[in-house]
């Protein structure tokens, strides 16, 4: 355990179907302040379950999730609500994660409303600031509906929504998986710029090792619910020690080789 860790998972286990399906098996990991940690693995590895456990959407069967030095399981409802102001989840699918009956202004404002963070006038200003931060001009986007946006624009709205309360941690669950290469690169560049400006940490979930290699400081590789390898990104990618990691490296190389020059 590192005393400076913002987030720690300590031997966390989560099962479904009455214990018959172990989705997360004795997983431990850390995320430091202003750090980007990638959780990488194939479909079914348990990555998204980890994201939902950290976000509080699921409860672990065993182990502890510690945020800012506090075990989340020890908190009452009011304290847990306060913690949720300081961490936020961005989902994979930009076409289902935003409520279609709300305009962009209301979508971004929703966390402020839920947490009673400010008065209406301040809320209006914070929403405009959040949209500008993700490079969506407020004058053009505040009154738009989700169906009027591209996938990349929707994920920018989701990111603005995640950052409007200035959380210390953003859990990004495959946020680029459904974007085309250009939109993917633009979103990753934007997330990196915002991290440098806001000192936000990212827990970045992805199956794409090439994306993780570009974006993450450290990697945690999962296979069949367990952590099989972790370390600095360059070390994991260039000197994989576990067969599951080597398979991800090979897949990334084959995909790069298949892309026309």
C-alpha positions in Angstrom: 0.0 0.0 0.0 1.2 3.5 -0.9 0.3 6.2 1.6 -0.1 8.7 -1.3 -2.6 6.6 -3.2 -5.9 8.3 -4.0 -7.6 5.0 -4.7 -6.8 1.5 -3.5 -8.5 -1.8 -4.1 -7.4 -4.3 -1.5 -8.1 -8.0 -2.4 -11.5 -7.2 -3.9 -13.7 -10.0 -5.0 -17.1 -9.9 -6.8 -19.2 -12.8 -7.9 -22.6 -13.2 -9.7 -25.2 -15.9 -10.1 -25.1 -16.9 -6.5 -21.4 -17.1 -6.4 -21.1 -19.3 -9.5 -19.5 -16.6 -11.6 -16.4 -14.9 -10.2 -16.1 -11.7 -12.1 -13.4 -10.1 -10.0 -11.0 -12.4 -8.1 -8.8 -11.0 -5.3 -8.0 -7.8 -7.2 -5.6 -5.2 -5.7 -4.6 -2.0 -7.5 -3.8 1.6 -6.7 -4.3 5.0 -8.5 -2.2 8.0 -7.3 -3.3 11.6 -7.5 -3.2 13.0 -11.0 -2.2 9.6 -12.4 -3.7 7.6 -15.2 -3.9 3.8 -14.5 -5.1 1.6 -17.3 -7.0 -1.6 -16.5 -6.4 -3.7 -19.7 -7.7 -7.1 -20.7 -9.9 -9.0 -23.2 -13.7 -9.1 -23.0 -14.8 -10.9 -19.8 -11.6 -10.2 -17.9 -13.5 -8.2 -15.2 -12.5 -4.7 -16.2 -15.9 -3.1 -16.3 -16.9 -4.9 -13.0 -13.9 -3.1 -11.4 -15.1 0.2 -12.8 -18.6 -0.3 -11.4 -17.3 -1.4 -8.0 -15.2 1.7 -7.7 -18.1 3.9 -8.8 -20.3 2.4 -6.1 -22.7 0.8 -8.6 -21.7 -2.7 -7.2 -20.7 -3.8 -3.8 -17.7 -6.1 -3.3 -18.3 -9.6 -1.7 -14.9 -9.3 0.0 -12.0 -6.9 0.2 -11.9 -3.1 0.6 -12.2 -0.1 -1.7 -10.4 2.8 -0.2 -10.8 6.3 -1.6 -8.9 9.3 -0.1 -7.8 7.0 2.8 -11.4 5.9 3.7 -12.9 2.4 3.3 -16.1 3.1 1.4 -17.8 0.2 3.1 -17.6 2.1 6.4 -19.5 5.1 5.2 -23.1 6.0 5.9 -25.4 7.2 3.1 -24.7 10.9 3.6 -20.9 10.3 3.6 -21.1 8.1 0.6 -23.1 10.7 -1.2 -20.3 13.3 -0.4 -17.7 10.9 -1.8 -19.6 10.5 -5.1 -19.0 14.2 -5.7 -15.3 13.5 -5.9 -15.4 10.6 -8.4 -17.4 10.1 -11.5 -17.9 7.3 -14.1 -17.9 7.8 -17.9 -19.6 4.9 -19.7 -18.5 3.2 -22.9 -21.6 3.8 -25.2 -22.2 7.5 -25.9 -25.5 6.6 -27.6 -27.1 5.1 -24.4 -25.3 6.8 -21.5 -26.9 10.2 -22.1 -30.7 10.5 -21.4 -32.3 11.4 -24.7 -35.1 13.5 -23.2 -32.6 16.1 -21.7 -30.8 18.9 -23.5 -27.0 19.2 -23.2 -27.3 22.0 -20.6 -29.4 19.7 -18.4 -27.2 16.7 -18.9 -24.1 18.5 -17.8 -25.9 20.2 -14.9 -27.4 17.1 -13.5 -24.6 16.3 -11.1 -24.7 19.8 -9.7 -28.5 19.5 -9.2 -28.3 16.0 -7.6 -25.6 17.2 -5.1 -27.1 20.6 -4.5 -23.8 22.0 -5.3 -24.7 25.6 -6.1 -27.5 28.1 -7.0 -29.0 28.3 -10.4 -26.9 31.2 -11.6 -23.7 29.6 -10.6 -24.9 26.3 -12.1 -25.4 28.0 -15.5 -21.8 29.4 -15.4 -20.3 26.0 -14.4 -22.1 24.2 -17.1 -20.8 26.7 -19.7 -17.3 26.4 -18.3 -17.4 22.6 -18.5 -18.6 22.6 -22.1 -15.9 25.1 -23.1 -13.3 22.9 -21.3 -14.2 20.0 -23.6 -14.1 22.3 -26.6 -17.8 22.5 -27.2 -18.9 26.1 -27.6 -21.7 26.7 -25.1 -23.6 29.0 -27.5 -23.9 26.1 -30.0 -24.4 23.1 -27.7 -26.3 24.1 -24.6 -29.7 23.7 -26.2 -28.9 20.6 -28.4 -30.4 17.2 -27.9 -28.2 14.0 -27.7 -29.5 12.7 -31.0 -28.2 15.8 -32.7 -24.6 15.0 -31.7 -21.9 12.7 -33.1 -20.4 10.0 -31.0 -17.4 12.1 -30.3 -19.5 15.1 -29.3 -21.6 12.9 -27.0 -18.5 11.6 -25.2 -17.3 15.2 -24.8 -20.6 16.0 -23.2 -20.2 12.9 -20.9 -16.8 14.1 -20.0 -18.0 17.6 -19.3 -20.7 16.1 -17.1 -18.1 14.0 -15.3 -15.8 17.0 -14.7 -18.4 19.7 -13.8 -18.0 18.9 -10.0 -14.2 18.9 -10.4 -13.8 15.3 -9.1 -10.5 13.9 -8.0 -11.0 10.7 -9.9 -12.7 9.9 -13.2 -13.4 6.2 -14.0 -13.5 5.9 -17.8 -15.0 2.6 -18.9 -13.9 2.0 -22.5 -14.7 5.7 -23.4 -13.1 5.5 -26.9 -14.3 2.0 -27.9 -17.2 3.2 -30.1 -15.4 6.1 -31.7 -13.7 6.3 -35.0 -9.9 6.7 -35.0 -9.9 10.5 -35.4 -12.5 11.0 -32.6 -10.7 8.6 -30.4 -7.4 10.4 -30.7 -9.0 13.8 -30.2 -10.8 12.6 -27.0 -7.6 11.1 -25.6 -5.7 14.3 -26.3 -8.4 16.3 -24.6 -8.5 14.1 -21.6 -4.8 14.5 -21.2 -5.0 18.2 -21.5 -7.7 18.4 -18.9 -5.8 16.2 -16.5 -2.8 18.5 -16.7 -5.1 21.5 -16.0 -7.3 20.0 -13.3 -5.0 17.4 -11.7 -7.7 14.7 -12.1 -6.7 11.1 -11.8 -8.1 8.5 -14.3 -8.9 4.9 -13.9 -9.0 4.0 -17.6 -10.7 0.7 -18.6 -9.8 -0.6 -22.1 -9.4 -3.8 -24.1 -7.1 -1.9 -26.5 -3.4 -2.1 -25.5 -2.4 0.4 -28.2 -4.7 3.0 -26.6 -3.5 2.2 -23.1 0.1 2.4 -24.3 -0.5 5.9 -25.6 -2.5 7.2 -22.7 -1.7 5.5 -19.4 1.1 6.0 -16.9 0.8 2.5 -15.5 -1.0 -0.7 -16.6 -2.9 -3.4 -14.6 -3.5 -6.4 -16.9 -6.5 -8.6 -16.0 -7.4 -12.1 -17.2 -10.4 -14.2 -16.0 -11.1 -11.8 -13.2 -7.6 -11.6 -11.8 -4.7 -9.3 -12.0 -1.9 -11.1 -13.9 0.6 -8.3 -14.4 1.1 -4.6 -13.6 3.8 -2.0 -13.8 4.8 1.1 -15.8 3.3 1.2 -19.2 6.5 1.0 -21.2 7.8 -1.9 -19.1 4.5 -3.9 -19.5 4.2 -3.3 -23.2 7.9 -3.9 -24.2 8.6 -6.7 -21.7 5.4 -8.6 -21.0 5.8 -11.3 -18.4 2.4 -13.1 -18.5 1.0 -14.9 -21.6 -2.2 -12.8 -21.4 -0.2 -9.6 -21.6 1.9 -11.1 -24.5 -1.3 -11.9 -26.3 -2.6 -8.3 -26.0 0.8 -7.0 -27.2 0.6 -9.3 -30.3 -2.9 -8.3 -31.0 -2.0 -4.6 -30.9 0.9 -5.2 -33.2 -1.2 -7.2 -35.7 -3.8 -4.4 -35.7 -1.2 -1.7 -36.3 0.3 -3.7 -39.2 -3.1 -4.1 -40.8 -3.7 -0.4 -40.9 -2.8 1.1 -44.3 0.1 3.5 -44.2 
